[in-house]
Amino acid sequence: MDSIENSAFTNRAIAIEELPAYEELSFNSVSIKQRTKGFIQVSIFLFICLIGLGFGFYFEMPEILFYIAIPIISFISLFSYINIFLLQKTYGYALREKDIIYKRGYITQKTTIVPFNRIQHVSTSRGFIDKILGIANLKIFTAGGHGSDIKIPGLMPDLAQKLKEAVAKKVSLEDEQ
């Protein structure tokens, strides 16, 4: 109790100009293999749609449904390929002294900044396609969140592991303070 009485509480105002500008950071990009993963996923979707159309043709589905389905499937596939291509350039992450930053998006850009003192745990994951391509995902979970707050895709597995350990070390240092 004595230490609380002796410490002077301060809560000074901070000028907006004094805040660090994350936009000026040099962001690390993810592996180009992330784009390949997206292309594979869209191609699998397209292949499944073509199989469905084949069944429809075999079971004599009305022709009008083919005239509707083919342009819709073509548009969705084309849009998805373009989206994956453009998104690849926007993925970026950076570690700072007190937080980790992740940005993505080309139409609407989203930047997530998570302070280390809010992080509960960090994990890496690799799906089937990730294993084939030799990439991994880093997931960062915070208190009160449902699911991961940051998921950085397309990292090389050794880099994902190093980032996981670095973030975990920063979190443990924050917990000690």
PABA-519210 format. One record per residue: residue in one letter; x, y, z of N, C-alpha, C, O in turn. Coordinates in pm, whole numbers. Each point is the difference from the previous one (the first is absolute). Layout:
N
{r A, neast X, nnorth Y, nup Z, caeast X, canorth Y, caup Z, ceast X, cnorth Y, cup Z, oeast X, onorth Y, oup Z}
...
***
This chain:
177
{r M, neast 83, nnorth -119, nup 0, caeast -83, canorth 119, caup 0, ceast 86, cnorth 124, cup 0, oeast -33, onorth 101, oup -63}
{r D, neast 146, nnorth -108, nup 134, caeast 89, canorth 115, caup 12, ceast 56, cnorth 41, cup -136, oeast 13, onorth 118, oup -29}
{r S, neast 21, nnorth -217, nup -55, caeast 55, canorth 31, caup -132, ceast -103, cnorth 65, cup -90, oeast 34, onorth 79, oup -88}
{r I, neast -160, nnorth -113, nup 109, caeast -106, canorth 60, caup -82, ceast -17, cnorth 147, cup 37, oeast -19, onorth 84, oup -88}
{r E, neast 27, nnorth -54, nup 215, caeast -17, canorth 138, caup 45, ceast 116, cnorth 88, cup -47, oeast -20, onorth 118, oup -28}
{r N, neast 141, nnorth -174, nup 20, caeast 118, canorth 76, caup -38, ceast 11, cnorth 22, cup -151, oeast 64, onorth 95, oup -44}
{r S, neast -125, nnorth -181, nup -34, caeast 11, canorth 15, caup -145, ceast -101, cnorth 105, cup -48, oeast -115, onorth 1, oup 42}
{r A, neast 162, nnorth 83, nup -129, caeast -86, canorth 106, caup -54, ceast -62, cnorth -48, cup -130, oeast 71, onorth -35, oup -95}
{r F, neast -202, nnorth 34, nup 90, caeast -71, canorth -43, caup -120, ceast 4, cnorth 113, cup -102, oeast -33, onorth 115, oup 30}
{r T, neast 74, nnorth -150, nup -151, caeast -2, canorth 99, caup -108, ceast -74, cnorth -58, cup -118, oeast 3, onorth -120, oup -26}
{r N, neast -70, nnorth 206, nup -43, caeast -74, canorth -40, caup -120, ceast -3, cnorth 121, cup -93, oeast -106, onorth 58, oup -28}
{r R, neast 225, nnorth -21, nup -20, caeast 10, canorth 121, caup -81, ceast -56, cnorth -22, cup -140, oeast 0, onorth -112, oup -51}
{r A, neast -46, nnorth 216, nup -8, caeast -53, canorth -5, caup -136, ceast 116, cnorth -13, cup -99, oeast 108, onorth 55, oup 22}
{r I, neast -132, nnorth -128, nup -128, caeast 102, canorth -19, caup -104, ceast -49, cnorth 67, cup -127, oeast -113, onorth -20, oup -43}
{r A, neast 198, nnorth 100, nup -16, caeast -35, canorth 65, caup -126, ceast 1, cnorth -105, cup -111, oeast 85, onorth -88, oup -3}
{r I, neast -179, nnorth 100, nup -86, caeast -12, canorth -94, caup -112, ceast 130, cnorth -4, cup -80, oeast 39, onorth -107, oup -49}
{r E, neast 27, nnorth 219, nup 35, caeast 125, canorth 7, caup -76, ceast 111, cnorth -84, cup 62, oeast 94, onorth -41, oup -69}
{r E, neast -103, nnorth 15, nup 201, caeast 103, canorth -78, caup 71, ceast -15, cnorth -151, cup -19, oeast 94, onorth -75, oup 27}
{r L, neast -210, nnorth 32, nup -73, caeast -22, canorth -144, caup -17, ceast 84, cnorth -53, cup -116, oeast 15, onorth 68, oup -101}
{r P, neast 40, nnorth -189, nup 115, caeast 79, canorth -56, caup -110, ceast -89, cnorth -33, cup -120, oeast -113, onorth -46, oup 17}
{r A, neast 164, nnorth 70, nup -136, caeast -75, canorth -26, caup -123, ceast 37, cnorth -138, cup -52, oeast 111, onorth -21, oup -50}
{r Y, neast -204, nnorth -73, nup 62, caeast 27, canorth -136, caup -47, ceast 11, cnorth -6, cup -152, oeast 62, onorth -92, oup -53}
{r E, neast -121, nnorth 188, nup -16, caeast 3, canorth 0, caup -148, ceast 143, cnorth 13, cup -53, oeast 29, onorth -43, oup -111}
{r E, neast 58, nnorth 103, nup 190, caeast 138, canorth 22, caup -43, ceast 89, cnorth -123, cup 20, oeast 116, onorth -1, oup -40}
{r L, neast -172, nnorth -104, nup 101, caeast 76, canorth -122, caup 25, ceast 31, cnorth -73, cup -130, oeast -71, onorth 14, oup -99}
{r S, neast 175, nnorth -91, nup 103, caeast 32, canorth -90, caup -110, ceast -62, cnorth -135, cup 35, oeast 46, onorth -69, oup 91}
{r F, neast -150, nnorth 32, nup -163, caeast -70, canorth -124, caup 27, ceast 67, cnorth -117, cup -72, oeast 48, onorth 14, oup -112}
{r N, neast -46, nnorth -129, nup 179, caeast 49, canorth -124, caup -61, ceast -115, cnorth -61, cup -79, oeast -114, onorth 1, oup 45}
{r S, neast 143, nnorth -54, nup -162, caeast -104, canorth -62, caup -80, ceast -4, cnorth -150, cup 24, oeast 95, onorth -58, oup 53}
{r V, neast -205, nnorth -4, nup -92, caeast -13, canorth -144, caup 14, ceast 49, cnorth -68, cup -128, oeast 23, onorth 67, oup -102}
{r S, neast -7, nnorth -196, nup 108, caeast 52, canorth -76, caup -113, ceast -96, cnorth 5, cup -120, oeast -122, onorth 2, oup 17}
{r I, neast 179, nnorth -1, nup -135, caeast -78, canorth -3, caup -124, ceast -79, cnorth -131, cup -10, oeast -95, onorth -10, oup -78}
{r K, neast 135, nnorth -88, nup 157, caeast -71, canorth -128, caup 0, ceast -142, cnorth 16, cup 53, oeast -86, onorth -85, oup -26}
{r Q, neast 60, nnorth 193, nup 101, caeast -136, canorth 26, caup 47, ceast -92, cnorth 25, cup -119, oeast -116, onorth -42, oup 1}
{r R, neast 166, nnorth 109, nup -104, caeast -78, canorth 22, caup -121, ceast -29, cnorth -133, cup -68, oeast -112, onorth -25, oup -45}
{r T, neast 213, nnorth -60, nup 38, caeast -18, canorth -131, caup -60, ceast -107, cnorth -80, cup 74, oeast -82, onorth -67, oup -61}
{r K, neast 84, nnorth 76, nup 195, caeast -102, canorth -69, caup 80, ceast -140, cnorth 49, cup -37, oeast -91, onorth -80, oup -17}
{r G, neast 75, nnorth 211, nup 5, caeast -130, canorth 55, caup -38, ceast -43, cnorth -46, cup -137, oeast -117, onorth -34, oup -20}
{r F, neast 210, nnorth 32, nup -75, caeast -33, canorth -48, caup -136, ceast -43, cnorth -146, cup 3, oeast -94, onorth -39, oup -70}
{r I, neast 161, nnorth -42, nup 151, caeast -37, canorth -142, caup 11, ceast -140, cnorth -13, cup 59, oeast -79, onorth -80, oup -49}
{r Q, neast 48, nnorth 157, nup 152, caeast -132, canorth -7, caup 62, ceast -111, cnorth 40, cup -97, oeast -105, onorth -64, oup -4}
{r V, neast 128, nnorth 170, nup -74, caeast -100, canorth 42, caup -98, ceast -13, cnorth -105, cup -109, oeast -111, onorth -27, oup -47}
{r S, neast 222, nnorth -32, nup 6, caeast -4, canorth -104, caup -104, ceast -77, cnorth -122, cup 47, oeast -73, onorth -61, oup -78}
{r I, neast 89, nnorth 24, nup 205, caeast -77, canorth -112, caup 55, ceast -149, cnorth 33, cup -2, oeast -82, onorth -85, oup -36}
{r F, neast 46, nnorth 208, nup 75, caeast -139, canorth 44, caup -5, ceast -54, cnorth -8, cup -142, oeast -111, onorth -49, oup -23}
{r L, neast 189, nnorth 97, nup -73, caeast -42, canorth -3, caup -140, ceast -17, cnorth -144, cup -49, oeast -96, onorth -30, oup -71}
{r F, neast 186, nnorth -57, nup 108, caeast -7, canorth -140, caup -38, ceast -127, cnorth -66, cup 56, oeast -67, onorth -75, oup -70}
{r I, neast 35, nnorth 103, nup 196, caeast -122, canorth -54, caup 62, ceast -124, cnorth 52, cup -72, oeast -95, onorth -75, oup -21}
{r C, neast 95, nnorth 202, nup -15, caeast -113, canorth 57, caup -75, ceast -16, cnorth -66, cup -135, oeast -112, onorth -29, oup -43}
{r L, neast 223, nnorth 4, nup -25, caeast -6, canorth -67, caup -130, ceast -51, cnorth -143, cup 13, oeast -73, onorth -48, oup -87}
{r I, neast 111, nnorth -20, nup 193, caeast -53, canorth -135, caup 25, ceast -151, cnorth 9, cup 22, oeast -75, onorth -83, oup -52}
{r G, neast 31, nnorth 181, nup 128, caeast -143, canorth 20, caup 22, ceast -75, cnorth 28, cup -129, oeast -109, onorth -53, oup -22}
{r L, neast 168, nnorth 134, nup -64, caeast -62, canorth 26, caup -131, ceast -3, cnorth -127, cup -85, oeast -95, onorth -24, oup -74}
{r G, neast 200, nnorth -57, nup 86, caeast 2, canorth -128, caup -72, ceast -112, cnorth -92, cup 45, oeast -65, onorth -64, oup -82}
{r F, neast 42, nnorth 58, nup 213, caeast -112, canorth -79, caup 51, ceast -133, cnorth 57, cup -49, oeast -91, onorth -75, oup -36}
{r G, neast 82, nnorth 207, nup 36, caeast -122, canorth 63, caup -50, ceast -25, cnorth -32, cup -146, oeast -114, onorth -24, oup -41}
{r F, neast 219, nnorth 23, nup -38, caeast -12, canorth -35, caup -141, ceast -41, cnorth -147, cup -15, oeast -85, onorth -34, oup -82}
{r Y, neast 147, nnorth -52, nup 163, caeast -29, canorth -143, caup -5, ceast -144, cnorth -29, cup 39, oeast -66, onorth -85, oup -61}
{r F, neast 16, nnorth 156, nup 164, caeast -137, canorth -22, caup 46, ceast -99, cnorth 93, cup -69, oeast -112, onorth 18, oup 48}
{r E, neast 153, nnorth 40, nup -160, caeast -86, canorth 82, caup -86, ceast -66, cnorth 116, cup 75, oeast -122, onorth 16, oup -2}
{r M, neast 205, nnorth 63, nup 66, caeast -44, canorth 121, caup 65, ceast -48, cnorth 98, cup -108, oeast 57, onorth 0, oup -110}
{r P, neast -158, nnorth 80, nup 136, caeast -47, canorth 96, caup -103, ceast 113, cnorth 89, cup -49, oeast 84, onorth 46, oup 79}
{r E, neast -82, nnorth -21, nup -210, caeast 108, canorth 79, caup -61, ceast 13, cnorth 140, cup 59, oeast 111, onorth 53, oup 8}
{r I, neast -220, nnorth 5, nup 32, caeast 4, canorth 137, caup 53, ceast 91, cnorth 8, cup 123, oeast 64, onorth 102, oup 23}
{r L, neast -60, nnorth -209, nup 57, caeast 86, canorth -1, caup 118, ceast 147, cnorth 3, cup -39, oeast 82, onorth 60, oup 70}
{r F, neast -47, nnorth -124, nup -183, caeast 138, canorth 6, caup -48, ceast 34, cnorth 142, cup -44, oeast 111, onorth 49, oup 26}
{r Y, neast -206, nnorth 17, nup -92, caeast 25, canorth 136, caup -47, ceast 11, cnorth 100, cup 116, oeast 60, onorth 107, oup -14}
{r I, neast -116, nnorth -143, nup 127, caeast 11, canorth 85, caup 119, ceast 126, cnorth -37, cup 79, oeast 75, onorth 88, oup 42}
{r A, neast -52, nnorth -217, nup -23, caeast 110, canorth -48, caup 86, ceast 137, cnorth 29, cup -59, oeast 91, onorth 41, oup 73}
{r I, neast -73, nnorth -62, nup -201, caeast 133, canorth 16, caup -60, ceast 52, cnorth 144, cup 11, oeast 114, onorth 18, oup 41}
{r P, neast -193, nnorth 85, nup -75, caeast 52, canorth 136, caup 19, ceast 25, cnorth 35, cup 148, oeast 96, onorth 70, oup 32}
{r I, neast -182, nnorth -119, nup 57, caeast 19, canorth 30, caup 142, ceast 128, cnorth -65, cup 51, oeast 80, onorth 65, oup 67}
{r I, neast -59, nnorth -191, nup -99, caeast 121, canorth -71, caup 43, ceast 123, cnorth 66, cup -62, oeast 102, onorth 15, oup 67}
{r S, neast -110, nnorth 22, nup -193, caeast 113, canorth 66, caup -67, ceast 33, cnorth 133, cup 66, oeast 117, onorth 30, oup 23}
{r F, neast -219, nnorth 49, nup 8, caeast 22, canorth 130, caup 64, ceast 63, cnorth -18, cup 138, oeast 97, onorth 68, oup 34}
{r I, neast -153, nnorth -158, nup 46, caeast 54, canorth -23, caup 135, ceast 145, cnorth -46, cup -7, oeast 84, onorth 46, oup 78}
{r S, neast -54, nnorth -137, nup -169, caeast 137, canorth -50, caup -13, ceast 96, cnorth 110, cup -44, oeast 107, onorth 15, oup 59}
{r L, neast -145, nnorth 61, nup -160, caeast 85, canorth 108, caup -49, ceast 24, cnorth 104, cup 109, oeast 113, onorth 43, oup 22}
{r F, neast -221, nnorth -3, nup 46, caeast 12, canorth 96, caup 109, ceast 92, cnorth -53, cup 109, oeast 82, onorth 74, oup 54}
{r S, neast -96, nnorth -202, nup -21, caeast 82, canorth -61, caup 106, ceast 147, cnorth -1, cup -38, oeast 85, onorth 31, oup 84}
{r Y, neast -53, nnorth -66, nup -208, caeast 140, canorth 0, caup -44, ceast 60, cnorth 141, cup 6, oeast 113, onorth 19, oup 46}
{r I, neast -189, nnorth 79, nup -92, caeast 48, canorth 139, caup 4, ceast 17, cnorth 46, cup 145, oeast 99, onorth 65, oup 34}
{r N, neast -196, nnorth -98, nup 51, caeast 5, canorth 36, caup 141, ceast 125, cnorth -57, cup 67, oeast 69, onorth 71, oup 73}
{r I, neast -41, nnorth -197, nup -96, caeast 118, canorth -65, caup 59, ceast 127, cnorth 68, cup -50, oeast 92, onorth 25, oup 78}
{r F, neast -87, nnorth 5, nup -206, caeast 118, canorth 66, caup -57, ceast 24, cnorth 136, cup 64, oeast 113, onorth 33, oup 37}
{r L, neast -219, nnorth 46, nup -23, caeast 14, canorth 134, caup 58, ceast 26, cnorth -3, cup 151, oeast 73, onorth 83, oup 53}
{r L, neast -135, nnorth -179, nup 17, caeast 19, canorth -8, caup 145, ceast 143, cnorth -33, cup 38, oeast 50, onorth 48, oup 102}
{r Q, neast 17, nnorth -130, nup -183, caeast 136, canorth -43, caup 33, ceast 92, cnorth 119, cup 27, oeast 85, onorth -6, oup 89}
{r K, neast -102, nnorth 111, nup -165, caeast 87, canorth 117, caup 13, ceast -26, cnorth 79, cup 129, oeast 84, onorth 80, oup 42}
{r T, neast -201, nnorth -103, nup 21, caeast -38, canorth 83, caup 114, ceast 32, cnorth -62, cup 134, oeast -1, onorth 70, oup 102}
{r Y, neast 29, nnorth -200, nup -98, caeast 31, canorth -65, caup 128, ceast 132, cnorth 53, cup 54, oeast 99, onorth 5, oup -72}
{r G, neast -98, nnorth 35, nup 197, caeast 123, canorth 45, caup 62, ceast -9, cnorth -5, cup 152, oeast -108, onorth 16, oup 57}
{r Y, neast 220, nnorth -40, nup 5, caeast 4, canorth -4, caup 147, ceast 129, cnorth 64, cup 48, oeast 100, onorth 8, oup -72}
{r A, neast -104, nnorth 38, nup 197, caeast 119, canorth 61, caup 60, ceast -6, cnorth -21, cup 150, oeast -106, onorth 11, oup 62}
{r L, neast 221, nnorth -40, nup -5, caeast 14, canorth -9, caup 145, ceast 63, cnorth 129, cup 49, oeast 100, onorth 47, oup -55}
{r R, neast -160, nnorth 11, nup 158, caeast 60, canorth 117, caup 62, ceast 33, cnorth -36, cup 144, oeast -20, onorth -113, oup 44}
{r E, neast 70, nnorth 209, nup 29, caeast 41, canorth -22, caup 138, ceast -116, cnorth -45, cup 89, oeast 18, onorth -86, oup 86}
{r K, neast -136, nnorth 144, nup -106, caeast -113, canorth -25, caup 89, ceast -119, cnorth -69, cup -67, oeast -96, onorth -35, oup 68}
{r D, neast 101, nnorth 15, nup -200, caeast -116, canorth -58, caup -69, ceast 39, cnorth -67, cup -131, oeast 114, onorth 6, oup -44}
{r I, neast -213, nnorth -71, nup -16, caeast 13, canorth -59, caup -132, ceast -109, cnorth 60, cup -87, oeast -113, onorth 21, oup 45}
{r I, neast 148, nnorth 6, nup -171, caeast -92, canorth 64, caup -93, ceast -19, cnorth -91, cup -120, oeast 97, onorth -58, oup -50}
{r Y, neast -221, nnorth 46, nup 4, caeast -30, canorth -79, caup -119, ceast -94, cnorth 81, cup -88, oeast -101, onorth 52, oup 47}
{r K, neast 134, nnorth -40, nup -176, caeast -85, canorth 75, caup -92, ceast -33, cnorth -86, cup -120, oeast 76, onorth -89, oup -39}
{r R, neast -192, nnorth 117, nup -20, caeast -45, canorth -68, caup -121, ceast -115, cnorth 78, cup -61, oeast -61, onorth 84, oup 66}
{r G, neast 32, nnorth -114, nup -193, caeast -112, canorth 61, caup -68, ceast 42, cnorth 100, cup -104, oeast 95, onorth 75, oup 20}
{r Y, neast -166, nnorth -73, nup -133, caeast 31, canorth 96, caup -105, ceast -116, cnorth 94, cup -27, oeast 24, onorth 116, oup -36}
{r I, neast -147, nnorth -160, nup 50, caeast -113, canorth 92, caup -15, ceast -20, cnorth 74, cup 131, oeast 0, onorth 123, oup 4}
{r T, neast -15, nnorth -197, nup 102, caeast -1, canorth 57, caup 134, ceast 118, cnorth -62, cup 74, oeast 6, onorth -122, oup 18}
{r Q, neast 85, nnorth 206, nup 23, caeast 117, canorth -50, caup 72, ceast -32, cnorth -12, cup 148, oeast -61, onorth 88, oup 60}
{r K, neast 103, nnorth -200, nup -3, caeast -22, canorth -25, caup 142, ceast 134, cnorth -20, cup 66, oeast 82, onorth -80, oup -46}
{r T, neast -59, nnorth 152, nup 153, caeast 123, canorth -13, caup 77, ceast -38, cnorth -35, cup 143, oeast -82, onorth 67, oup 62}
{r T, neast 143, nnorth -173, nup -11, caeast -25, canorth -44, caup 136, ceast 129, cnorth 14, cup 79, oeast 104, onorth -52, oup -39}
{r I, neast -113, nnorth 123, nup 150, caeast 115, canorth 18, caup 88, ceast -36, cnorth -63, cup 134, oeast -97, onorth 40, oup 64}
{r V, neast 176, nnorth -139, nup -23, caeast -27, canorth -70, caup 125, ceast 118, cnorth 20, cup 95, oeast 111, onorth -45, oup -29}
{r P, neast -135, nnorth 111, nup 143, caeast 107, canorth 15, caup 99, ceast 32, cnorth -136, cup 63, oeast -89, onorth -83, oup 19}
{r F, neast 215, nnorth 61, nup 13, caeast 41, canorth -127, caup 56, ceast -68, cnorth -31, cup 133, oeast -22, onorth -116, oup 33}
{r N, neast -11, nnorth 220, nup 44, caeast -63, canorth -25, caup 130, ceast -145, cnorth -47, cup -12, oeast -60, onorth -38, oup 100}
{r R, neast 3, nnorth 39, nup -221, caeast -136, canorth -51, caup -23, ceast -1, cnorth -143, cup -55, oeast -105, onorth -64, oup -6}
{r I, neast 220, nnorth 15, nup -34, caeast 7, canorth -132, caup -64, ceast -9, cnorth -110, cup 104, oeast 72, onorth 2, oup 100}
{r Q, neast -161, nnorth -99, nup -124, caeast -16, canorth -115, caup 88, ceast 92, cnorth -114, cup -43, oeast 72, onorth -57, oup 82}
{r H, neast -76, nnorth 24, nup -211, caeast 90, canorth -103, caup -50, ceast 18, cnorth 14, cup -151, oeast -74, onorth 72, oup -67}
{r V, neast 174, nnorth -141, nup 17, caeast 38, canorth 5, caup -141, ceast 12, cnorth -144, cup -49, oeast 50, onorth -86, oup 72}
{r S, neast -96, nnorth 60, nup -194, caeast 15, canorth -135, caup -55, ceast 30, cnorth 9, cup -149, oeast -21, onorth 102, oup -65}
{r T, neast 71, nnorth -214, nup 13, caeast 19, canorth -12, caup -143, ceast -90, cnorth -113, cup -49, oeast -31, onorth -92, oup 75}
{r S, neast -10, nnorth 101, nup -200, caeast -82, canorth -106, caup -57, ceast 39, cnorth -21, cup -146, oeast 48, onorth 90, oup -68}
{r R, neast -71, nnorth -212, nup 23, caeast 29, canorth -36, caup -139, ceast -109, cnorth -96, cup -48, oeast -16, onorth -109, oup 56}
{r G, neast -57, nnorth 150, nup -157, caeast -99, canorth -88, caup -60, ceast 65, cnorth -90, cup -104, oeast 122, onorth 2, oup -19}
{r F, neast -204, nnorth -80, nup -47, caeast 49, canorth -96, caup -100, ceast 75, cnorth 71, cup -113, oeast 110, onorth -40, oup -36}
{r I, neast -172, nnorth 144, nup -19, caeast 64, canorth 74, caup -110, ceast 124, cnorth 74, cup 50, oeast 99, onorth 10, oup -72}
{r D, neast -106, nnorth 42, nup 194, caeast 116, canorth 67, caup 60, ceast 120, cnorth -93, cup 6, oeast 112, onorth 39, oup -32}
{r K, neast -135, nnorth -164, nup 74, caeast 109, canorth -97, caup 11, ceast 60, cnorth -31, cup -137, oeast 121, onorth -12, oup -13}
{r I, neast -206, nnorth 0, nup -87, caeast 49, canorth -27, caup -136, ceast 87, cnorth 116, cup -49, oeast 106, onorth -22, oup -59}
{r L, neast -151, nnorth 145, nup 86, caeast 72, canorth 118, caup -48, ceast 115, cnorth 42, cup 93, oeast 82, onorth 83, oup -38}
{r G, neast -77, nnorth -138, nup 157, caeast 107, canorth 34, caup 94, ceast -20, cnorth 136, cup 65, oeast 96, onorth 76, oup 14}
{r I, neast -220, nnorth -44, nup 26, caeast -29, canorth 126, caup 68, ceast -77, cnorth -29, cup 129, oeast -47, onorth -111, oup 22}
{r A, neast 35, nnorth 213, nup 61, caeast -71, canorth -13, caup 127, ceast -73, cnorth 130, cup 31, oeast 26, onorth 104, oup -62}
{r N, neast -116, nnorth -109, nup 158, caeast -75, canorth 116, caup 46, ceast 36, cnorth 27, cup 146, oeast 15, onorth -94, oup 78}
{r L, neast -2, nnorth 220, nup -43, caeast 23, canorth 41, caup 139, ceast -130, cnorth 58, cup 52, oeast -57, onorth 91, oup -61}
{r K, neast 9, nnorth -145, nup 172, caeast -125, canorth 48, caup 60, ceast 30, cnorth 61, cup 136, oeast 70, onorth -60, oup 83}
{r I, neast -123, nnorth 179, nup -61, caeast 20, canorth 71, caup 126, ceast -137, cnorth 23, cup 63, oeast -89, onorth 58, oup -62}
{r F, neast 75, nnorth -104, nup 186, caeast -127, canorth 9, caup 72, ceast 13, cnorth 99, cup 115, oeast 101, onorth 2, oup 71}
{r T, neast -203, nnorth 82, nup -54, caeast 0, canorth 96, caup 111, ceast -111, cnorth -32, cup 98, oeast -87, onorth -82, oup -27}
{r A, neast 93, nnorth 148, nup 141, caeast -102, canorth -19, caup 103, ceast -134, cnorth 50, cup -51, oeast -9, onorth 107, oup -61}
{r G, neast -94, nnorth -183, nup 86, caeast -135, canorth 43, caup -35, ceast -38, cnorth -21, cup -145, oeast -114, onorth 28, oup -39}
{r G, neast 206, nnorth -75, nup -41, caeast -32, canorth -23, caup -141, ceast -55, cnorth -139, cup -22, oeast 21, onorth -90, oup 81}
{r H, neast -92, nnorth 73, nup -189, caeast -45, canorth -133, caup -40, ceast 70, cnorth -31, cup -132, oeast -22, onorth 68, oup -100}
{r G, neast 104, nnorth -169, nup 102, caeast 84, canorth -27, caup -116, ceast 125, cnorth 85, cup 7, oeast 21, onorth 74, oup 96}
{r S, neast 61, nnorth -86, nup -197, caeast 125, canorth 76, caup 2, ceast -26, cnorth 144, cup -42, oeast -83, onorth 27, oup -86}
{r D, neast 154, nnorth 64, nup 148, caeast -13, canorth 141, caup -33, ceast 86, cnorth 36, cup -120, oeast -35, onorth 89, oup -79}
{r I, neast 146, nnorth -158, nup 66, caeast 86, canorth 18, caup -117, ceast 34, cnorth -138, cup -53, oeast 39, onorth -89, oup 76}
{r K, neast -55, nnorth 72, nup -206, caeast 45, canorth -123, caup -66, ceast 85, cnorth 45, cup -118, oeast -50, onorth 52, oup -99}
{r I, neast 181, nnorth -74, nup 112, caeast 93, canorth 37, caup -107, ceast 23, cnorth -124, cup -85, oeast 65, onorth -95, oup 45}
{r P, neast -116, nnorth 94, nup -167, caeast 14, canorth -119, caup -84, ceast 128, cnorth 4, cup -83, oeast 63, onorth 105, oup -13}
{r G, neast -26, nnorth -219, nup -41, caeast 106, canorth -5, caup -100, ceast 140, cnorth 25, cup 51, oeast 83, onorth 56, oup -72}
{r L, neast -55, nnorth -95, nup 196, caeast 136, canorth 13, caup 52, ceast 75, cnorth -131, cup -20, oeast -59, onorth -107, oup 1}
{r M, neast 187, nnorth 118, nup -18, caeast 81, canorth -122, caup -5, ceast -6, cnorth -61, cup 140, oeast 3, onorth 73, oup 99}
{r P, neast -10, nnorth -207, nup -87, caeast -19, canorth -63, caup 131, ceast 104, cnorth 40, cup 105, oeast -34, onorth 20, oup 116}
{r D, neast 161, nnorth -9, nup -155, caeast 102, canorth 38, caup 98, ceast -17, cnorth 145, cup 45, oeast 24, onorth 32, oup 116}
{r L, neast -65, nnorth 54, nup -208, caeast -26, canorth 140, caup 36, ceast -122, cnorth 9, cup 91, oeast 1, onorth 75, oup 98}
{r A, neast -107, nnorth -151, nup -128, caeast -119, canorth 0, caup 85, ceast 36, cnorth -44, cup 142, oeast -48, onorth 56, oup 98}
{r Q, neast 133, nnorth -158, nup -88, caeast 42, canorth -48, caup 131, ceast 83, cnorth 106, cup 74, oeast -17, onorth 21, oup 120}
{r K, neast 108, nnorth 45, nup -192, caeast 82, canorth 105, caup 62, ceast -87, cnorth 118, cup 47, oeast 22, onorth 54, oup 108}
{r L, neast -120, nnorth -16, nup -190, caeast -90, canorth 108, caup 40, ceast -83, cnorth -41, cup 121, oeast -22, onorth 80, oup 91}
{r K, neast -24, nnorth -204, nup -91, caeast -78, canorth -50, caup 114, ceast 83, cnorth 9, cup 127, oeast -50, onorth 47, oup 103}
{r E, neast 174, nnorth -92, nup -108, caeast 87, canorth 5, caup 118, ceast 33, cnorth 144, cup 41, oeast 5, onorth 31, oup 119}
{r A, neast 17, nnorth 56, nup -217, caeast 30, canorth 140, caup 30, ceast -119, cnorth 69, cup 67, oeast 17, onorth 74, oup 97}
{r V, neast -137, nnorth -99, nup -149, caeast -120, canorth 60, caup 59, ceast -23, cnorth -58, cup 139, oeast -32, onorth 74, oup 93}
{r A, neast 48, nnorth -204, nup -78, caeast -19, canorth -63, caup 132, ceast 99, cnorth 57, cup 101, oeast -35, onorth 22, oup 115}
{r K, neast 159, nnorth 2, nup -158, caeast 101, canorth 57, caup 89, ceast -38, cnorth 143, cup 40, oeast 13, onorth 37, oup 116}
{r K, neast -61, nnorth 42, nup -213, caeast -44, canorth 137, caup 30, ceast -119, cnorth -2, cup 96, oeast -8, onorth 82, oup 91}
{r V, neast -83, nnorth -176, nup -111, caeast -118, canorth -10, caup 88, ceast 44, cnorth -34, cup 142, oeast -51, onorth 58, oup 96}
{r S, neast 145, nnorth -151, nup -82, caeast 46, canorth -37, caup 134, ceast 75, cnorth 116, cup 67, oeast -10, onorth 18, oup 122}
{r L, neast 83, nnorth 61, nup -201, caeast 67, canorth 118, caup 57, ceast -102, cnorth 103, cup 46, oeast 17, onorth 63, oup 104}
{r E, neast -124, nnorth -46, nup -182, caeast -107, canorth 94, caup 39, ceast -69, cnorth -46, cup 127, oeast -37, onorth 81, oup 85}
{r D, neast 19, nnorth -215, nup -72, caeast -66, canorth -54, caup 119, ceast 83, cnorth 22, cup 125, oeast -56, onorth 18, oup 108}
{r E, neast 188, nnorth -18, nup -120, caeast 88, canorth 20, caup 114, ceast -2, cnorth 143, cup 50, oeast 27, onorth 24, oup 118}
{r Q, neast -57, nnorth 70, nup -204, caeast 4, canorth 142, caup 39, ceast -123, cnorth 44, cup 74, oeast -10, onorth 117, oup 38}
***
